[in-house]
């Protein structure tokens, strides 16, 4: 039997997932990383991307996160996500509308800082669109 690591995925609204899994793949700031039981301690910033949970108590699962933090210990992984969406709950039409609105925000931005933030939002949403 493969050792499992405890995994909690938390968004501001609620606890999305709490179970044991064989492996979790995270979109770290410097690229994707895999986490197994016994992993060295680590704290990392997450970028927009997909969290893949393999061999979980309830089967495999996938979540899109816009950003957040992950804390890894040998026996537990905790992800605090700014926004996390189960991949099976993503509505492509609603996402396309959200991307269009975000692109408008780029055009109507009054400052360079607002424009830069809007560009990041569009990039993150397009990353999600590519993942579905």
C-alpha positions as CSV (number, residue, x, y, z in Angstrom):
1,X,0.0,0.0,0.0
2,X,1.3,3.5,-0.9
3,X,1.7,6.0,1.9
4,X,-0.8,8.8,1.7
5,X,-0.5,12.4,2.8
6,X,-3.3,14.4,4.5
7,X,-4.5,17.2,2.2
8,X,-6.7,20.2,3.0
9,X,-7.8,22.6,0.3
10,X,-9.3,25.8,1.8
11,X,-10.9,28.8,0.1
12,X,-12.1,31.9,1.8
13,X,-15.7,30.6,1.6
14,X,-15.1,27.0,2.9
15,X,-13.1,23.8,3.2
16,X,-13.3,22.3,-0.3
17,X,-11.5,19.1,0.3
18,X,-10.0,17.2,3.3
19,X,-8.7,13.7,2.6
20,X,-5.7,11.5,2.3
21,X,-4.1,11.2,-1.2
22,X,-1.2,9.4,-2.8
23,X,0.0,12.5,-4.7
24,X,-1.0,16.1,-5.1
25,X,0.4,18.2,-8.0
26,X,0.4,22.0,-7.4
27,X,1.0,25.0,-9.6
28,X,3.9,26.5,-7.7
29,X,5.3,30.0,-8.4
30,X,8.3,28.4,-10.1
31,X,6.4,25.6,-11.8
32,X,4.3,22.5,-11.0
33,X,5.5,20.4,-8.1
34,X,4.4,17.0,-6.9
35,X,3.8,16.3,-3.2
36,X,4.0,12.8,-1.7
37,X,4.0,11.6,1.9
38,X,7.3,12.4,3.5
39,X,8.0,15.5,1.5
40,X,10.4,18.0,3.0
41,X,8.8,21.0,4.7
42,X,8.1,23.8,2.2
43,X,5.9,26.9,1.9
44,X,5.3,28.2,-1.6
45,X,3.1,30.8,-3.4
46,X,0.7,29.3,-5.9
47,X,0.0,30.7,-9.3
48,X,-3.1,30.2,-11.5
49,X,-3.3,26.5,-12.5
50,X,-4.8,23.1,-11.7
51,X,-4.3,21.1,-8.5
52,X,-4.5,17.4,-9.3
53,X,-5.3,15.0,-6.5
54,X,-4.4,11.4,-7.2
55,X,-5.4,8.4,-5.2
56,X,-7.6,10.3,-2.8
57,X,-10.0,8.6,-0.4
58,X,-12.9,9.5,-2.7
59,X,-10.9,9.1,-6.0
60,X,-9.0,11.5,-8.1
61,X,-10.0,15.2,-8.1
62,X,-9.0,18.4,-10.0
63,X,-9.4,22.0,-8.8
64,X,-8.5,25.3,-10.5
65,X,-6.9,27.9,-8.3
66,X,-6.2,31.5,-9.1
67,X,-3.6,32.0,-6.4
68,X,-2.8,31.1,-2.9
69,X,-0.2,29.5,-0.6
70,X,0.7,25.9,0.1
71,X,2.3,24.6,3.3
72,X,3.9,21.2,3.0
73,X,5.0,19.0,5.9
74,X,6.0,15.3,5.7
75,X,2.5,14.2,6.7
76,X,0.3,17.0,5.6
77,X,-0.3,19.5,2.8
78,X,-2.5,22.5,3.3
79,X,-3.5,24.8,0.4
80,X,-5.0,28.2,1.2
81,X,-6.5,29.4,-2.1
82,X,-7.7,32.8,-3.0
83,X,-10.2,31.2,-5.3
84,X,-10.6,27.4,-5.9
85,X,-13.1,25.8,-8.3
86,X,-13.7,22.1,-8.8
87,X,-13.0,21.5,-12.5
88,X,-16.4,19.7,-13.0
89,X,-18.2,22.9,-11.8
90,X,-16.7,25.2,-14.4
91,X,-19.2,26.6,-16.9
92,X,-17.4,27.4,-20.2
93,X,-19.9,30.0,-21.3
94,X,-19.8,31.9,-18.0
95,X,-16.0,31.7,-18.1
96,X,-15.9,33.2,-21.6
97,X,-18.1,36.1,-20.4
98,X,-15.8,36.6,-17.4
99,X,-12.8,36.7,-19.8
100,X,-14.5,39.3,-22.0
101,X,-15.3,41.5,-19.0
102,X,-11.7,41.2,-17.8
103,X,-10.4,42.3,-21.2
104,X,-12.7,45.3,-21.1
105,X,-11.2,46.1,-17.7
106,X,-7.8,46.3,-19.4
107,X,-9.1,48.9,-21.9
108,X,-10.8,51.0,-19.3
109,X,-8.1,50.9,-16.7
110,X,-7.2,54.5,-15.5
111,X,-3.7,53.7,-14.2
112,X,-0.8,51.5,-15.2
113,X,-1.2,49.5,-11.9
114,X,-4.9,48.8,-12.6
115,X,-4.0,47.8,-16.2
116,X,-1.3,45.4,-14.9
117,X,-3.8,43.8,-12.5
118,X,-6.4,43.4,-15.2
119,X,-3.8,41.8,-17.5
120,X,-3.0,39.2,-14.8
121,X,-6.7,38.5,-14.3
122,X,-7.1,37.8,-18.0
123,X,-4.0,35.6,-18.1
124,X,-5.3,33.6,-15.1
125,X,-8.7,33.2,-16.6
126,X,-7.3,32.1,-20.0
127,X,-5.2,29.5,-18.1
128,X,-8.4,28.1,-16.7
129,X,-10.1,28.2,-20.1
130,X,-7.2,26.2,-21.5
131,X,-7.5,23.6,-18.7
132,X,-11.1,22.7,-19.5
